[in-house]
Amino acid sequence: MLLEVKQITVHYGKSKALDGVSLQVPENTVVGIVGANGSGKSTILKAISGLVSLSSGEIWFDGRRIDGLRTLDIVKLGIVHVPEGRWLFPHLSVLVNLQLGATLRRDKEGIQRDLEMVFARFPRLWERRKQKAGTLSGGEQEMLAIARGLMANPRLLLMDEPSLGLAPLVVKQVGEVIKEINEKGVSVLLVEQNVPLVMSTARLGYALQTGRVVVEGPMENLRLTDAVKKAYLGG
């Protein structure tokens, strides 16, 4: 198993954001997490990335326990987080944003090869490589955020609400990109409120409600369950 999250609990002050959450991401698989705002989806990704501390529980990656490690060291292991809101450097060019994604790498030939790969995969970014990231459209910015994550050469890509604020046609393109990334051997843990996007890309899924997993399993089994509807609608 590539990633194992074991009974993790996370507090923000006195508020419990996650309550005994467990999940797994097998190698070379897209796993989806669905749920309404405030259900704890993003907190799971932050916990995996070391951005929030656990109150209890454990997180294991490729047979190694990683909770308590610095975010920098977690990235070095091959876990890359594409956050909600993209968090690009808006005043820097597209090219520089991509190069910053490879900051921790030392394989110059590999970096150049991956740069050519992301430009081939996202030709719009090649066209706009000298343009400031903040002047791109929302869809282009999301593609840049994903491409920057790929420049870190991840084994596991954590994606937080990549469809947020995007037009339906662009959301469809994001889904195609996720499937293509996975076909290249990168596992993906996808957090989304857009249930159709998760259903079309993920093989396994978890539905979250008020910090707890309420249903899990193969995505086709989750599709029409009341629990998924409740987790998505928040009621």
BAFIRO-805307 format. One line per 5 residues: number of its first residue (from 1); their letters; for each residue y, z, x of N, C-alpha, C, O. Coordinates in nm, 3 decimals. Layout:
% BAFIRO-805307
NUM> A> Y Z X Y Z X Y Z X Y Z X; ...
% end
This chain:
% BAFIRO-805307
1> MLLEV> -0.120 0.000 0.084 0.000 0.000 0.000 0.125 0.000 0.088 0.137 0.082 0.178; 0.218 -0.091 0.061 0.338 -0.100 0.145 0.432 0.018 0.122 0.474 0.084 0.218; 0.464 0.046 -0.004 0.556 0.156 -0.037 0.490 0.248 -0.139 0.432 0.201 -0.238; 0.499 0.378 -0.114 0.450 0.478 -0.209 0.557 0.584 -0.228 0.597 0.653 -0.134; 0.603 0.596 -0.351 0.698 0.700 -0.391 0.618 0.804 -0.468 0.558 0.773 -0.571
6> KQITV> 0.616 0.928 -0.418 0.525 1.029 -0.471 0.604 1.147 -0.530 0.658 1.231 -0.459; 0.608 1.149 -0.663 0.660 1.265 -0.738 0.798 1.310 -0.687 0.820 1.428 -0.662; 0.890 1.214 -0.673 1.021 1.252 -0.619 1.113 1.304 -0.729 1.116 1.253 -0.841; 1.188 1.407 -0.693 1.293 1.463 -0.778 1.423 1.460 -0.699 1.426 1.496 -0.581; 1.531 1.418 -0.764 1.662 1.410 -0.701 1.764 1.475 -0.792 1.764 1.452 -0.913
11> HYGKS> 1.851 1.557 -0.734 1.960 1.620 -0.808 2.094 1.568 -0.757 2.110 1.543 -0.638; 2.188 1.552 -0.847 2.330 1.537 -0.812 2.398 1.664 -0.858 2.429 1.680 -0.976; 2.421 1.754 -0.764 2.469 1.886 -0.803 2.361 1.957 -0.884 2.248 1.971 -0.838; 2.397 2.002 -1.003 2.300 2.070 -1.089 2.228 1.973 -1.183 2.134 2.011 -1.254; 2.273 1.847 -1.184 2.215 1.747 -1.273 2.093 1.682 -1.208 2.098 1.641 -1.092
16> KALDG> 1.983 1.674 -1.284 1.860 1.615 -1.233 1.860 1.466 -1.266 1.853 1.428 -1.383; 1.868 1.382 -1.162 1.871 1.237 -1.182 1.732 1.177 -1.189 1.709 1.083 -1.266; 1.638 1.229 -1.111 1.498 1.185 -1.113 1.409 1.307 -1.126 1.435 1.411 -1.065; 1.304 1.294 -1.205 1.219 1.408 -1.235 1.072 1.369 -1.215 1.004 1.325 -1.308; 1.024 1.387 -1.093 0.884 1.361 -1.064 0.842 1.216 -1.073 0.737 1.185 -1.129
21> VSLQV> 0.925 1.126 -1.020 0.897 0.982 -1.028 0.799 0.939 -0.920 0.815 0.972 -0.802; 0.699 0.864 -0.962 0.604 0.804 -0.868 0.594 0.654 -0.895 0.594 0.611 -1.011; 0.587 0.576 -0.790 0.565 0.432 -0.805 0.511 0.375 -0.675 0.519 0.438 -0.570; 0.455 0.255 -0.686 0.398 0.188 -0.570 0.444 0.042 -0.566 0.464 -0.021 -0.670; 0.461 -0.010 -0.444 0.488 -0.152 -0.423 0.382 -0.206 -0.327 0.385 -0.175 -0.208
26> PENTV> 0.287 -0.285 -0.378 0.187 -0.346 -0.288 0.253 -0.451 -0.197 0.363 -0.499 -0.225; 0.183 -0.485 -0.090 0.230 -0.590 0.000 0.241 -0.722 -0.076 0.157 -0.754 -0.161; 0.348 -0.798 -0.046 0.368 -0.933 -0.100 0.372 -0.936 -0.253 0.313 -1.023 -0.316; 0.442 -0.839 -0.312 0.450 -0.828 -0.458 0.594 -0.803 -0.500 0.670 -0.739 -0.429; 0.630 -0.855 -0.620 0.757 -0.819 -0.683 0.727 -0.712 -0.788 0.646 -0.734 -0.879
31> VGIVG> 0.792 -0.598 -0.776 0.776 -0.488 -0.871 0.912 -0.463 -0.937 1.014 -0.454 -0.869; 0.912 -0.452 -1.068 1.036 -0.433 -1.142 1.049 -0.293 -1.198 0.950 -0.230 -1.236; 1.173 -0.244 -1.204 1.205 -0.118 -1.270 1.311 -0.147 -1.374 1.419 -0.196 -1.341; 1.281 -0.118 -1.501 1.376 -0.141 -1.608 1.415 -0.009 -1.671 1.343 0.090 -1.662; 1.532 -0.009 -1.734 1.582 0.111 -1.800 1.731 0.098 -1.827 1.798 0.014 -1.768
36> ANGSG> 1.781 0.181 -1.915 1.922 0.177 -1.951 2.008 0.239 -1.843 1.957 0.300 -1.749; 2.138 0.223 -1.855 2.232 0.290 -1.766 2.207 0.440 -1.767 2.187 0.499 -1.873; 2.207 0.501 -1.649 2.189 0.645 -1.641 2.044 0.690 -1.641 2.016 0.810 -1.642; 1.952 0.596 -1.641 1.810 0.634 -1.646 1.755 0.673 -1.508 1.646 0.729 -1.499; 1.830 0.643 -1.401 1.787 0.681 -1.267 1.738 0.567 -1.181 1.689 0.589 -1.070
41> KSTIL> 1.751 0.443 -1.231 1.698 0.328 -1.157 1.759 0.317 -1.017 1.686 0.309 -0.918; 1.890 0.316 -1.010 1.957 0.299 -0.880 1.930 0.415 -0.787 1.925 0.398 -0.665; 1.912 0.534 -0.843 1.885 0.652 -0.760 1.753 0.637 -0.687 1.740 0.684 -0.574; 1.655 0.571 -0.749 1.527 0.547 -0.681 1.551 0.466 -0.553 1.500 0.500 -0.447; 1.628 0.358 -0.565 1.654 0.274 -0.447 1.732 0.351 -0.341 1.705 0.338 -0.222
46> KAISG> 1.829 0.430 -0.384 1.907 0.510 -0.289 1.819 0.612 -0.218 1.838 0.639 -0.099; 1.723 0.669 -0.290 1.632 0.765 -0.228 1.544 0.696 -0.123 1.523 0.750 -0.014; 1.494 0.578 -0.156 1.411 0.504 -0.061 1.492 0.468 0.064 1.440 0.472 0.176; 1.619 0.433 0.045 1.706 0.393 0.157 1.762 0.510 0.235 1.829 0.490 0.337; 1.737 0.632 0.189 1.789 0.748 0.259 1.934 0.779 0.227 1.999 0.855 0.299
51> LVSLS> 1.987 0.721 0.119 2.127 0.742 0.082 2.145 0.868 -0.002 2.256 0.920 -0.011; 2.038 0.916 -0.063 2.040 1.046 -0.131 1.919 1.125 -0.084 1.817 1.067 -0.048; 1.930 1.257 -0.085 1.822 1.344 -0.040 1.730 1.381 -0.156 1.774 1.390 -0.271; 1.604 1.402 -0.125 1.508 1.446 -0.224 1.515 1.597 -0.242 1.532 1.672 -0.146; 1.502 1.640 -0.368 1.483 1.782 -0.393 1.337 1.819 -0.373 1.305 1.931 -0.332
56> SGEIW> 1.247 1.724 -0.403 1.104 1.742 -0.379 1.038 1.605 -0.381 1.099 1.506 -0.423; 0.913 1.599 -0.335 0.840 1.474 -0.333 0.840 1.409 -0.195 0.896 1.462 -0.100; 0.775 1.292 -0.188 0.761 1.221 -0.061 0.776 1.071 -0.083 0.748 1.020 -0.191; 0.821 1.001 0.021 0.827 0.854 0.022 0.758 0.804 0.148 0.791 0.846 0.259; 0.661 0.713 0.129 0.584 0.658 0.241 0.600 0.508 0.246 0.596 0.441 0.143
61> FDGRR> 0.617 0.456 0.367 0.629 0.312 0.388 0.532 0.269 0.496 0.541 0.314 0.610; 0.439 0.182 0.459 0.341 0.129 0.553 0.270 0.242 0.628 0.250 0.234 0.749; 0.231 0.346 0.554 0.156 0.456 0.611 0.238 0.561 0.684 0.182 0.652 0.745; 0.370 0.549 0.678 0.457 0.645 0.748 0.551 0.711 0.648 0.612 0.643 0.565; 0.562 0.842 0.656 0.655 0.913 0.568 0.798 0.890 0.614 0.830 0.910 0.731
66> IDGLR> 0.886 0.846 0.521 1.022 0.808 0.560 1.131 0.894 0.497 1.246 0.885 0.539; 1.099 0.976 0.397 1.205 1.060 0.342 1.250 1.158 0.449 1.168 1.219 0.518; 1.380 1.171 0.462 1.438 1.253 0.568 1.484 1.173 0.688 1.559 1.224 0.772; 1.441 1.046 0.698 1.491 0.961 0.807 1.633 0.914 0.777 1.675 0.910 0.662; 1.704 0.880 0.882 1.837 0.820 0.866 1.823 0.680 0.806 1.725 0.610 0.829
71> TLDIV> 1.924 0.641 0.730 1.924 0.507 0.670 1.907 0.400 0.778 1.834 0.303 0.757; 1.972 0.417 0.890 1.961 0.321 1.000 1.817 0.303 1.044 1.772 0.191 1.067; 1.744 0.412 1.055 1.605 0.405 1.099 1.515 0.345 0.992 1.416 0.280 1.023; 1.550 0.367 0.865 1.473 0.308 0.756 1.490 0.156 0.756 1.394 0.083 0.734; 1.612 0.110 0.781 1.636 -0.034 0.790 1.557 -0.093 0.906 1.501 -0.203 0.894
76> KLGIV> 1.550 -0.023 1.018 1.476 -0.073 1.134 1.327 -0.091 1.102 1.260 -0.174 1.162; 1.277 -0.013 1.007 1.136 -0.024 0.968 1.110 -0.147 0.882 0.995 -0.190 0.867; 1.218 -0.204 0.826 1.202 -0.326 0.747 1.236 -0.312 0.600 1.199 -0.399 0.521; 1.306 -0.206 0.561 1.351 -0.187 0.423 1.500 -0.220 0.416 1.581 -0.157 0.483; 1.535 -0.318 0.335 1.674 -0.362 0.325 1.719 -0.352 0.179 1.649 -0.395 0.088
81> HVPEG> 1.836 -0.295 0.160 1.890 -0.265 0.027 2.005 -0.361 -0.005 2.104 -0.366 0.067; 1.990 -0.438 -0.113 2.100 -0.521 -0.165 2.160 -0.443 -0.281 2.102 -0.443 -0.390; 2.275 -0.378 -0.261 2.323 -0.282 -0.361 2.388 -0.347 -0.482 2.429 -0.462 -0.478; 2.396 -0.269 -0.588 2.472 -0.311 -0.705 2.619 -0.330 -0.664 2.674 -0.248 -0.591; 2.681 -0.436 -0.712 2.820 -0.461 -0.676 2.838 -0.538 -0.547 2.950 -0.567 -0.506
86> RWLFP> 2.726 -0.572 -0.481 2.719 -0.662 -0.364 2.771 -0.599 -0.235 2.708 -0.616 -0.130; 2.884 -0.528 -0.237 2.936 -0.461 -0.119 2.947 -0.554 0.001 2.899 -0.524 0.110; 3.011 -0.669 -0.022 3.039 -0.761 0.088 3.165 -0.716 0.162 3.235 -0.625 0.118; 3.191 -0.782 0.274 3.318 -0.762 0.346 3.410 -0.875 0.300 3.403 -0.985 0.354; 3.497 -0.848 0.201 3.568 -0.957 0.133 3.665 -1.034 0.220 3.693 -1.151 0.192
91> HLSVL> 3.718 -0.972 0.325 3.818 -1.039 0.409 3.755 -1.110 0.529 3.825 -1.170 0.610; 3.623 -1.102 0.539 3.553 -1.171 0.647 3.485 -1.295 0.590 3.457 -1.304 0.471; 3.457 -1.389 0.676 3.400 -1.516 0.630 3.255 -1.498 0.585 3.190 -1.397 0.615; 3.207 -1.597 0.514 3.067 -1.599 0.473 2.977 -1.589 0.596 2.881 -1.512 0.597; 3.007 -1.667 0.699 2.925 -1.667 0.819 2.921 -1.530 0.885 2.815 -1.484 0.926
96> VNLQL> 3.035 -1.466 0.896 3.039 -1.333 0.960 2.962 -1.231 0.877 2.893 -1.146 0.933; 2.973 -1.238 0.744 2.895 -1.148 0.658 2.746 -1.165 0.685 2.673 -1.067 0.692; 2.702 -1.288 0.699 2.561 -1.314 0.727 2.521 -1.260 0.864 2.415 -1.198 0.879; 2.605 -1.282 0.963 2.575 -1.234 1.097 2.568 -1.081 1.101 2.488 -1.025 1.176; 2.650 -1.015 1.021 2.647 -0.869 1.016 2.515 -0.818 0.959 2.471 -0.708 0.990
101> GATLR> 2.451 -0.901 0.874 2.320 -0.863 0.823 2.214 -0.850 0.931 2.114 -0.780 0.913; 2.236 -0.916 1.043 2.139 -0.915 1.154 2.182 -0.821 1.266 2.133 -0.834 1.378; 2.271 -0.728 1.238 2.329 -0.642 1.342 2.224 -0.568 1.423 2.239 -0.553 1.544; 2.118 -0.522 1.359 2.018 -0.440 1.429 1.913 -0.523 1.502 1.827 -0.468 1.570; 1.919 -0.654 1.488 1.819 -0.740 1.552 1.862 -0.781 1.693 1.982 -0.789 1.722
106> RDKEG> 1.765 -0.806 1.778 1.794 -0.847 1.915 1.731 -0.983 1.947 1.749 -1.036 2.057; 1.657 -1.040 1.852 1.589 -1.168 1.875 1.683 -1.282 1.839 1.686 -1.327 1.725; 1.759 -1.330 1.936 1.863 -1.429 1.911 1.807 -1.557 1.850 1.867 -1.615 1.760; 1.693 -1.600 1.900 1.634 -1.723 1.845 1.591 -1.702 1.700 1.609 -1.791 1.617; 1.535 -1.586 1.671 1.495 -1.555 1.534 1.614 -1.546 1.441 1.608 -1.590 1.326
111> IQRDL> 1.723 -1.489 1.489 1.845 -1.478 1.408 1.898 -1.616 1.374 1.934 -1.644 1.260; 1.902 -1.704 1.474 1.951 -1.840 1.450 1.859 -1.914 1.354 1.905 -1.988 1.267; 1.728 -1.894 1.369 1.632 -1.958 1.280 1.650 -1.909 1.135 1.644 -1.988 1.041; 1.672 -1.779 1.120 1.691 -1.725 0.985 1.825 -1.766 0.926 1.837 -1.783 0.804; 1.925 -1.782 1.011 2.055 -1.829 0.963 2.040 -1.971 0.908 2.094 -2.003 0.802
116> EMVFA> 1.968 -2.054 0.981 1.944 -2.191 0.933 1.863 -2.190 0.803 1.883 -2.273 0.715; 1.771 -2.094 0.794 1.687 -2.082 0.674 1.770 -2.045 0.552 1.752 -2.104 0.445; 1.862 -1.947 0.567 1.939 -1.906 0.449 2.039 -2.014 0.409 2.070 -2.030 0.291; 2.090 -2.089 0.506 2.180 -2.199 0.471 2.103 -2.311 0.400 2.157 -2.378 0.312; 1.977 -2.331 0.440 1.895 -2.431 0.371 1.861 -2.386 0.230 1.857 -2.467 0.137
121> RFPRL> 1.838 -2.256 0.214 1.803 -2.201 0.083 1.926 -2.191 -0.007 1.916 -2.208 -0.128; 2.042 -2.164 0.054 2.167 -2.149 -0.021 2.270 -2.248 0.034 2.361 -2.207 0.106; 2.259 -2.376 0.001 2.349 -2.476 0.058 2.496 -2.450 0.026 2.585 -2.491 0.102; 2.521 -2.383 -0.087 2.660 -2.351 -0.122 2.723 -2.261 -0.016 2.843 -2.271 0.012; 2.644 -2.172 0.040 2.696 -2.083 0.144 2.729 -2.161 0.272 2.824 -2.127 0.342
126> WERRK> 2.651 -2.263 0.301 2.683 -2.349 0.415 2.816 -2.419 0.392 2.899 -2.427 0.483; 2.836 -2.469 0.272 2.961 -2.537 0.240 3.080 -2.444 0.255 3.190 -2.487 0.292; 3.059 -2.316 0.227 3.169 -2.219 0.226 3.160 -2.119 0.343 3.217 -2.010 0.335; 3.092 -2.155 0.448 3.065 -2.062 0.557 3.191 -2.009 0.623 3.191 -1.898 0.677; 3.300 -2.087 0.620 3.424 -2.042 0.684 3.519 -1.974 0.585 3.625 -1.925 0.623
131> QKAGT> 3.480 -1.972 0.459 3.564 -1.915 0.353 3.544 -1.764 0.348 3.435 -1.714 0.376; 3.652 -1.689 0.311 3.640 -1.545 0.298 3.548 -1.511 0.181 3.555 -1.573 0.075; 3.462 -1.411 0.202 3.362 -1.376 0.101 3.426 -1.335 -0.031 3.370 -1.360 -0.137; 3.543 -1.272 -0.024 3.608 -1.225 -0.145 3.661 -1.336 -0.235 3.696 -1.310 -0.350; 3.666 -1.458 -0.185 3.716 -1.570 -0.266 3.603 -1.647 -0.335 3.629 -1.743 -0.408
136> LSGGE> 3.478 -1.607 -0.312 3.366 -1.674 -0.376 3.355 -1.635 -0.522 3.408 -1.532 -0.564; 3.285 -1.717 -0.600 3.256 -1.681 -0.739 3.154 -1.567 -0.741 3.093 -1.535 -0.638; 3.136 -1.506 -0.858 3.042 -1.395 -0.869 2.901 -1.436 -0.830 2.832 -1.362 -0.759; 2.858 -1.553 -0.876 2.725 -1.601 -0.842 2.710 -1.628 -0.693 2.607 -1.597 -0.635; 2.812 -1.685 -0.632 2.809 -1.712 -0.488 2.806 -1.582 -0.408 2.738 -1.573 -0.306
141> QEMLA> 2.880 -1.482 -0.455 2.880 -1.353 -0.387 2.742 -1.288 -0.394 2.697 -1.226 -0.298; 2.676 -1.300 -0.509 2.541 -1.243 -0.520 2.445 -1.314 -0.427 2.362 -1.249 -0.362; 2.455 -1.446 -0.419 2.370 -1.520 -0.327 2.397 -1.479 -0.182 2.305 -1.470 -0.101; 2.524 -1.454 -0.149 2.559 -1.410 -0.014 2.501 -1.272 0.013 2.452 -1.246 0.123; 2.507 -1.183 -0.085 2.452 -1.049 -0.066 2.301 -1.056 -0.041 2.249 -0.985 0.046
146> IARGL> 2.232 -1.140 -0.116 2.088 -1.156 -0.096 2.060 -1.218 0.041 1.972 -1.172 0.113; 2.136 -1.322 0.076 2.117 -1.389 0.205 2.145 -1.294 0.321 2.074 -1.296 0.421; 2.247 -1.211 0.308 2.277 -1.112 0.413 2.159 -1.016 0.429 2.124 -0.979 0.541; 2.099 -0.975 0.317 1.982 -0.889 0.325 1.867 -0.957 0.397 1.797 -0.893 0.475; 1.847 -1.085 0.372 1.739 -1.158 0.437 1.761 -1.172 0.587 1.666 -1.184 0.664
151> MANPR> 1.888 -1.169 0.628 1.918 -1.182 0.771 1.870 -1.060 0.850 1.861 -1.065 0.972; 1.840 -0.952 0.781 1.786 -0.834 0.848 1.635 -0.844 0.868 1.573 -0.754 0.924; 1.575 -0.956 0.822 1.432 -0.982 0.837 1.349 -0.871 0.773 1.269 -0.807 0.841; 1.368 -0.847 0.643 1.301 -0.733 0.577 1.154 -0.759 0.548 1.111 -0.874 0.536; 1.079 -0.651 0.537 0.945 -0.655 0.478 0.952 -0.619 0.330 0.872 -0.667 0.249
156> LLLMD> 1.050 -0.534 0.296 1.070 -0.492 0.158 1.218 -0.504 0.126 1.302 -0.445 0.195; 1.251 -0.581 0.022 1.389 -0.599 -0.021 1.411 -0.520 -0.149 1.343 -0.543 -0.249; 1.505 -0.426 -0.146 1.543 -0.348 -0.263 1.663 -0.415 -0.327 1.767 -0.428 -0.264; 1.650 -0.456 -0.453 1.756 -0.531 -0.519 1.803 -0.453 -0.642 1.724 -0.425 -0.732; 1.932 -0.419 -0.644 1.988 -0.336 -0.751 2.079 -0.420 -0.840 2.189 -0.457 -0.800
161> EPSLG> 2.032 -0.449 -0.961 2.108 -0.521 -1.064 2.169 -0.653 -1.011 2.290 -0.673 -1.022; 2.088 -0.742 -0.956 2.145 -0.867 -0.903 2.204 -0.958 -1.010 2.282 -1.046 -0.977; 2.168 -0.938 -1.137 2.220 -1.025 -1.243 2.352 -0.977 -1.302 2.409 -1.043 -1.388; 2.399 -0.861 -1.256 2.515 -0.798 -1.319 2.639 -0.889 -1.316 2.685 -0.929 -1.209; 2.691 -0.919 -1.434 2.814 -0.996 -1.445 2.799 -1.145 -1.425 2.899 -1.216 -1.416
166> LAPLV> 2.676 -1.194 -1.418 2.654 -1.336 -1.390 2.624 -1.414 -1.518 2.570 -1.360 -1.614; 2.661 -1.542 -1.517 2.630 -1.630 -1.630 2.480 -1.654 -1.637 2.411 -1.646 -1.535; 2.428 -1.683 -1.757 2.283 -1.702 -1.773 2.222 -1.804 -1.679 2.111 -1.783 -1.629; 2.292 -1.914 -1.652 2.238 -2.015 -1.562 2.224 -1.960 -1.421 2.127 -1.990 -1.351; 2.321 -1.879 -1.378 2.315 -1.820 -1.244 2.205 -1.715 -1.237 2.138 -1.702 -1.134
171> VKQVG> 2.187 -1.640 -1.346 2.079 -1.541 -1.351 1.944 -1.610 -1.332 1.857 -1.558 -1.262; 1.928 -1.726 -1.394 1.805 -1.803 -1.377 1.786 -1.842 -1.231 1.674 -1.838 -1.179; 1.894 -1.880 -1.164 1.887 -1.916 -1.022 1.848 -1.796 -0.937 1.770 -1.808 -0.842; 1.902 -1.679 -0.972 1.867 -1.556 -0.900 1.716 -1.530 -0.913 1.650 -1.494 -0.816; 1.663 -1.548 -1.033 1.521 -1.531 -1.054 1.438 -1.624 -0.968 1.336 -1.583 -0.912
176> EVIKE> 1.480 -1.747 -0.958 1.409 -1.844 -0.874 1.414 -1.804 -0.727 1.316 -1.821 -0.655; 1.528 -1.752 -0.683 1.542 -1.707 -0.545 1.449 -1.590 -0.518 1.385 -1.585 -0.412; 1.440 -1.495 -0.612 1.351 -1.380 -0.593 1.206 -1.426 -0.576 1.135 -1.377 -0.489; 1.164 -1.519 -0.660 1.027 -1.569 -0.650 1.004 -1.642 -0.518 0.898 -1.629 -0.457; 1.104 -1.716 -0.473 1.091 -1.789 -0.346 1.084 -1.692 -0.229 1.006 -1.713 -0.136
181> INEKG> 1.166 -1.587 -0.233 1.163 -1.485 -0.128 1.024 -1.423 -0.119 0.969 -1.405 -0.011; 0.968 -1.390 -0.235 0.836 -1.328 -0.238 0.729 -1.424 -0.186 0.636 -1.381 -0.117; 0.741 -1.551 -0.218 0.644 -1.650 -0.169 0.646 -1.661 -0.017 0.547 -1.704 0.043; 0.758 -1.623 0.045 0.769 -1.627 0.190 0.714 -1.500 0.255 0.720 -1.484 0.377; 0.659 -1.408 0.172 0.594 -1.290 0.227 0.674 -1.162 0.222 0.632 -1.061 0.279
186> VSVLL> 0.790 -1.162 0.156 0.873 -1.042 0.144 0.845 -0.975 0.010 0.854 -1.039 -0.095; 0.811 -0.846 0.013 0.795 -0.771 -0.111 0.933 -0.736 -0.166 1.028 -0.720 -0.090; 0.943 -0.725 -0.299 1.071 -0.699 -0.364 1.053 -0.586 -0.466 0.960 -0.589 -0.547; 1.143 -0.488 -0.461 1.153 -0.387 -0.566 1.284 -0.412 -0.638 1.392 -0.391 -0.584; 1.271 -0.459 -0.762 1.385 -0.510 -0.839 1.423 -0.413 -0.949 1.342 -0.384 -1.038
191> VEQNV> 1.546 -0.362 -0.945 1.600 -0.276 -1.049 1.691 -0.361 -1.138 1.781 -0.428 -1.088; 1.667 -0.357 -1.268 1.743 -0.444 -1.359 1.752 -0.387 -1.500 1.660 -0.322 -1.548; 1.867 -0.413 -1.566 1.876 -0.394 -1.710 1.837 -0.523 -1.782 1.802 -0.521 -1.900; 1.843 -0.634 -1.709 1.808 -0.763 -1.768 1.656 -0.775 -1.772 1.594 -0.825 -1.678; 1.597 -0.729 -1.883 1.451 -0.726 -1.894 1.389 -0.865 -1.881 1.287 -0.878 -1.814
196> PLVMS> 1.445 -0.971 -1.943 1.384 -1.103 -1.925 1.376 -1.148 -1.779 1.279 -1.213 -1.740; 1.476 -1.113 -1.698 1.471 -1.149 -1.556 1.355 -1.079 -1.488 1.281 -1.141 -1.411; 1.337 -0.951 -1.516 1.226 -0.877 -1.456 1.092 -0.934 -1.503 1.000 -0.952 -1.424; 1.083 -0.963 -1.633 0.959 -1.015 -1.688 0.920 -1.149 -1.626 0.802 -1.180 -1.612; 1.019 -1.227 -1.588 0.991 -1.361 -1.534 0.963 -1.360 -1.385 0.917 -1.461 -1.331
201> TARLG> 0.989 -1.248 -1.316 0.975 -1.247 -1.170 0.873 -1.146 -1.119 0.807 -1.171 -1.019; 0.859 -1.032 -1.187 0.776 -0.922 -1.136 0.633 -0.932 -1.187 0.607 -0.979 -1.298; 0.541 -0.886 -1.104 0.400 -0.879 -1.146 0.366 -0.741 -1.201 0.286 -0.728 -1.294; 0.428 -0.638 -1.142 0.407 -0.502 -1.186 0.541 -0.443 -1.229 0.646 -0.484 -1.180; 0.536 -0.346 -1.320 0.662 -0.291 -1.369 0.654 -0.144 -1.405 0.548 -0.089 -1.433
206> YALQT> 0.774 -0.082 -1.403 0.791 0.057 -1.444 0.911 0.063 -1.537 1.015 0.002 -1.511; 0.897 0.138 -1.646 1.009 0.162 -1.736 1.054 0.306 -1.718 0.974 0.399 -1.721; 1.183 0.322 -1.700 1.241 0.453 -1.670 1.327 0.499 -1.787 1.401 0.420 -1.846; 1.318 0.627 -1.818 1.402 0.684 -1.923 1.438 0.826 -1.883 1.350 0.909 -1.859; 1.568 0.854 -1.875 1.620 0.986 -1.838 1.548 1.045 -1.717 1.504 1.160 -1.718
211> GRVVV> 1.536 0.963 -1.612 1.483 1.011 -1.486 1.332 1.020 -1.476 1.281 1.072 -1.377; 1.259 0.971 -1.576 1.114 0.977 -1.574 1.054 0.840 -1.602 1.111 0.760 -1.676; 0.939 0.813 -1.541 0.864 0.691 -1.573 0.793 0.713 -1.706 0.715 0.807 -1.721; 0.820 0.625 -1.803 0.760 0.640 -1.935 0.647 0.542 -1.959 0.565 0.562 -2.049; 0.641 0.434 -1.881 0.529 0.340 -1.889 0.525 0.262 -1.759 0.628 0.238 -1.696
216> EGPME> 0.404 0.222 -1.719 0.388 0.144 -1.596 0.266 0.056 -1.608 0.178 0.081 -1.691; 0.261 -0.048 -1.524 0.144 -0.133 -1.523 0.179 -0.279 -1.504 0.294 -0.311 -1.472; 0.082 -0.369 -1.523 0.111 -0.512 -1.513 0.220 -0.552 -1.611 0.225 -0.502 -1.724; 0.307 -0.643 -1.568 0.424 -0.676 -1.647 0.388 -0.730 -1.785 0.459 -0.704 -1.883; 0.279 -0.806 -1.794 0.244 -0.862 -1.925 0.207 -0.752 -2.025 0.221 -0.771 -2.145
221> NLRLT> 0.158 -0.637 -1.974 0.124 -0.526 -2.062 0.246 -0.448 -2.107 0.244 -0.380 -2.210; 0.355 -0.458 -2.029 0.477 -0.386 -2.063 0.565 -0.462 -2.160 0.652 -0.404 -2.225; 0.543 -0.591 -2.171 0.638 -0.681 -2.234 0.683 -0.635 -2.373 0.803 -0.637 -2.402; 0.590 -0.595 -2.457 0.625 -0.565 -2.596 0.603 -0.419 -2.634 0.600 -0.386 -2.753; 0.587 -0.331 -2.535 0.562 -0.192 -2.568 0.688 -0.124 -2.619 0.799 -0.158 -2.578
226> DAVKK> 0.670 -0.028 -2.709 0.783 0.049 -2.760 0.853 0.124 -2.648 0.975 0.141 -2.650; 0.775 0.168 -2.549 0.835 0.244 -2.439 0.936 0.161 -2.361 1.041 0.211 -2.322; 0.904 0.033 -2.338 0.997 -0.054 -2.266 1.123 -0.075 -2.351 1.235 -0.071 -2.299; 1.105 -0.096 -2.480 1.221 -0.114 -2.566 1.309 0.011 -2.564 1.432 0.001 -2.557; 1.246 0.127 -2.570 1.322 0.251 -2.567 1.393 0.270 -2.433 1.509 0.310 -2.428
231> AYLGG> 1.321 0.241 -2.324 1.382 0.256 -2.193 1.500 0.161 -2.176 1.602 0.197 -2.116; 1.485 0.037 -2.230 1.590 -0.061 -2.217 1.709 -0.027 -2.304 1.824 -0.041 -2.262; 1.682 0.017 -2.425 1.790 0.046 -2.521 1.846 0.186 -2.502 1.955 0.217 -2.550; 1.770 0.269 -2.432 1.819 0.404 -2.407 1.805 0.495 -2.527 1.877 0.594 -2.536; 1.714 0.464 -2.619 1.701 0.547 -2.738 1.559 0.568 -2.778 1.531 0.637 -2.876
% end
